[in-house]
Amino acid sequence: MAARLRKSPDGGLPIRTPRLVLRDFEPGDAALLERAAARGRGAAMPPLGGRALAVAKRVAARGQPRYSPQRRSFELAVVLRRGAKLIGACDIARSGPRRADIGYVLASRHWGFGYGTEVAVALVDFAFAVLGLREVIAVVAVENERSRRVLDKAGLRWDGLMRRHTRFAGRWWDCHRYIIERATWSEARGLRR
Ligand SMILES: CC(C)(COP(=O)(O)OP(=O)(O)OC[C@H]1O[C@@H](n2cnc3c(N)ncnc32)[C@H](O)[C@@H]1OP(=O)(O)O)[C@@H](O)C(=O)NCCC(=O)NCCS
């Protein structure tokens, strides 16, 4: 499956999960994200929420850039398959020769239904099966128990504590680092390495 997806002319996008589609932003998304930001809902949360909004605005102004195999980051809309409703954003960005970082944010009314885990699993699969990477990293604030649980469920393991790792909203945040290597993923999926 990996080889087939890697040759896909659209770079394996959109990503489909049982209940979600992770797709490039479309022109109408910017206004929706901006409204969510104004309401202070989950989708507005920095830093990913801010990046997602910036990308969505760029797409609204200039259209979606064409697929390029050199693409290094994928900021994607999280959309419910049923009803095509935009419920959040996620991203996967190369952060080393064969490594990527993942992130996700959902509007708070959609928390607690397993969507966060569905997104994380899909991004990990995309990293290994489509991008052919060797490891996937996620960084999560120590207070964020919900996201830590999502990472556990997606098969990542704790890889260290980073004190004062990031600064936003006027303060420093201690963060945990999580990782999954390709070999672990292959074993878990019953695939050859
Ligand atoms: C993190 C986020 C995406 C999770 O989405 P979600 O759809 O609620 O996640 P899921 O439903 O797949 O899983 C949540 C898990 O956390 C658990 N959980 C909820 N509150 C918790 C808490 N306070 N402590 C520990 N676990 C908690 C749930 O029980 C569930 O685990 P379970 O399936 O074993 O019961 C969502 O909360 C969000 O958008 N948060 C804001 C942005 C963010 O923090 N992004 C991550 C940055 S690294």
Ligand as a Chemical Component Dictionary entry (heavy atoms), coordinates in Angstrom:
data_LIG
# 
_chem_comp.id                   LIG 
_chem_comp.type                 NON-POLYMER 
_chem_comp.pdbx_formal_charge   0 
_chem_comp.three_letter_code    LIG 
# 
loop_
_chem_comp_atom.comp_id 
_chem_comp_atom.atom_id 
_chem_comp_atom.alt_atom_id 
_chem_comp_atom.type_symbol 
_chem_comp_atom.charge 
_chem_comp_atom.model_Cartn_x 
_chem_comp_atom.model_Cartn_y 
_chem_comp_atom.model_Cartn_z 
_chem_comp_atom.pdbx_ordinal 
LIG C1  C1  C 0 -6.342  17.188 21.943 1  
LIG C2  C2  C 0 -7.660  17.036 21.177 2  
LIG C3  C3  C 0 -7.394  17.075 19.689 3  
LIG C4  C4  C 0 -8.283  15.682 21.573 4  
LIG O1  O1  O 0 -9.381  15.440 20.747 5  
LIG P1  P1  P 0 -10.512 14.374 21.152 6  
LIG O2  O2  O 0 -11.301 14.131 19.929 7  
LIG O3  O3  O 0 -11.227 14.822 22.351 8  
LIG O4  O4  O 0 -9.617  13.095 21.498 9  
LIG P2  P2  P 0 -10.149 11.591 21.661 10 
LIG O5  O5  O 0 -11.615 11.602 21.917 11 
LIG O6  O6  O 0 -9.639  10.815 20.501 12 
LIG O7  O7  O 0 -9.361  11.077 22.931 13 
LIG C5  C5  C 0 -9.325  11.839 24.113 14 
LIG C6  C6  C 0 -8.874  10.938 25.252 15 
LIG O8  O8  O 0 -8.480  11.764 26.338 16 
LIG C7  C7  C 0 -9.162  11.307 27.492 17 
LIG N1  N1  N 0 -9.287  12.459 28.370 18 
LIG C8  C8  C 0 -10.173 13.458 28.316 19 
LIG N2  N2  N 0 -9.932  14.340 29.306 20 
LIG C9  C9  C 0 -8.853  13.881 29.968 21 
LIG C10 C10 C 0 -8.110  14.332 31.093 22 
LIG N3  N3  N 0 -8.423  15.472 31.716 23 
LIG N4  N4  N 0 -7.061  13.598 31.515 24 
LIG C11 C11 C 0 -6.721  12.461 30.892 25 
LIG N5  N5  N 0 -7.387  11.965 29.813 26 
LIG C12 C12 C 0 -8.439  12.686 29.367 27 
LIG C13 C13 C 0 -10.468 10.763 26.976 28 
LIG O9  O9  O 0 -11.091 9.935  27.924 29 
LIG C14 C14 C 0 -9.970  10.016 25.744 30 
LIG O10 O10 O 0 -9.320  8.825  26.086 31 
LIG P3  P3  P 0 -10.127 7.380  26.079 32 
LIG O11 O11 O 0 -10.550 7.151  24.655 33 
LIG O12 O12 O 0 -9.119  6.402  26.542 34 
LIG O13 O13 O 0 -11.294 7.525  26.987 35 
LIG C15 C15 C 0 -8.645  18.173 21.534 36 
LIG O14 O14 O 0 -8.871  18.147 22.914 37 
LIG C16 C16 C 0 -8.129  19.554 21.156 38 
LIG O15 O15 O 0 -8.333  20.013 20.040 39 
LIG N6  N6  N 0 -7.488  20.246 22.113 40 
LIG C17 C17 C 0 -6.971  21.589 21.875 41 
LIG C18 C18 C 0 -5.748  21.589 20.986 42 
LIG C19 C19 C 0 -4.666  20.694 21.485 43 
LIG O16 O16 O 0 -4.461  20.559 22.681 44 
LIG N7  N7  N 0 -3.948  20.117 20.530 45 
LIG C20 C20 C 0 -2.862  19.206 20.820 46 
LIG C21 C21 C 0 -1.594  19.960 20.929 47 
LIG S1  S1  S 0 -0.261  18.755 21.117 48 
# 
loop_
_chem_comp_bond.comp_id 
_chem_comp_bond.atom_id_1 
_chem_comp_bond.atom_id_2 
_chem_comp_bond.value_order 
_chem_comp_bond.pdbx_ordinal 
LIG C1  C2  SING 1  
LIG C2  C3  SING 2  
LIG C2  C4  SING 3  
LIG C2  C15 SING 4  
LIG C4  O1  SING 5  
LIG O1  P1  SING 6  
LIG P1  O2  DOUB 7  
LIG P1  O3  SING 8  
LIG P1  O4  SING 9  
LIG O4  P2  SING 10 
LIG P2  O5  DOUB 11 
LIG P2  O6  SING 12 
LIG P2  O7  SING 13 
LIG O7  C5  SING 14 
LIG C5  C6  SING 15 
LIG C6  O8  SING 16 
LIG C6  C14 SING 17 
LIG O8  C7  SING 18 
LIG C7  N1  SING 19 
LIG C7  C13 SING 20 
LIG N1  C8  SING 21 
LIG N1  C12 SING 22 
LIG C8  N2  DOUB 23 
LIG N2  C9  SING 24 
LIG C9  C10 SING 25 
LIG C9  C12 DOUB 26 
LIG C10 N3  SING 27 
LIG C10 N4  DOUB 28 
LIG N4  C11 SING 29 
LIG C11 N5  DOUB 30 
LIG N5  C12 SING 31 
LIG C13 O9  SING 32 
LIG C13 C14 SING 33 
LIG C14 O10 SING 34 
LIG O10 P3  SING 35 
LIG P3  O11 DOUB 36 
LIG P3  O12 SING 37 
LIG P3  O13 SING 38 
LIG C15 O14 SING 39 
LIG C15 C16 SING 40 
LIG C16 O15 DOUB 41 
LIG C16 N6  SING 42 
LIG N6  C17 SING 43 
LIG C17 C18 SING 44 
LIG C18 C19 SING 45 
LIG C19 O16 DOUB 46 
LIG C19 N7  SING 47 
LIG N7  C20 SING 48 
LIG C20 C21 SING 49 
LIG C21 S1  SING 50 
# 
